[in-house]
């Protein structure tokens, strides 16, 4: 009888010999057992493939590549091989909690409007802190303007509905973030409000190796998302917005003032076009503004920012933002006096 899996688990792996056995077992031991596990070994050189060959569970399908082509290509290959109603992503150095699939399938089966389901992530091998993701689609899609607001490694989504969506194989970093920007408007996204994945932190993981490039790639993705609001890109150029978000070179008072006007413009334009939920957009923009202010007023690494610059900029701030800066500054002064 032909096996018809409910879930196709896509696991691209490369050189994770120390962790791969635990990662695979966390899938095989799921309380929801109707799945196929497609493991694409991207030409590992450290013995990962030898460990994989010891697994005999009939639900596992192996692809052993002879040439390393990167995680995006390997993942796309898994997408094409998938037969399940749902696709679940998993990395070769993480651990899925054993009820993960059961809980995600429960959400997707009872909520046809939800195309993508994620959850919280707990760090493993570091601080043991938890990455808390927003729950609702409105919060998640608007949160993409700040950063990746749903974790690919703990995601599950509908295969047929997203069958035309693939990773950009030219990207060496930020491929997950880029993927979500393609699918965020096709159906609703949802994050289960509990830990479903243990995310391993180690020096060899790709996110650490490509961090500098990922920061730049993430800015490009954010610009793409902001442009959906259709602001004037001749006034608010990509170079200018990138400069203000990165803060890696000196900025003038004129640029600071222009950035504040850009934020106001986004709110006004979105109130008419409704590209993003208005309340959530205002929350995100306020957070962007507060991140900027904290960097300019309280980080010693702020480039070219003098006391006179800060005082002049303070006068241009809306009252609520000025009070935010003054309140934090007061706390800083009191803390310094207590130490003395």
ABEGO torsion letter per residue (X at the ends): XBBBBABBBBBBBBGAAAAAAAAAAAAAABABABBBBBBBBBGBAAGAAAAAAABABAABBBBBBABBAEAAAAAAAAAAABABABBBBBBAABBBBAAAAAAAAAAAAABAABABBBBBBBBBGBAGBBBBBBABAAAAAAAAAABBABBAAABBBBAAAAAABBBBAABABGAAAAAAAAAAAABBBBBBBBBABBBBBBAABAAAAAAAAAAAAAAAAAAAAAAAAGBBAAABBAAAAAAAAAGABBBBAAAAAAAAAAAAAAAAAAAAAGABBAAAAAAAAAAAAAAAAAAAAABAABBGBBAAAAAAAAAABBAAAAAAAAAAAAAAAAAAAAAX
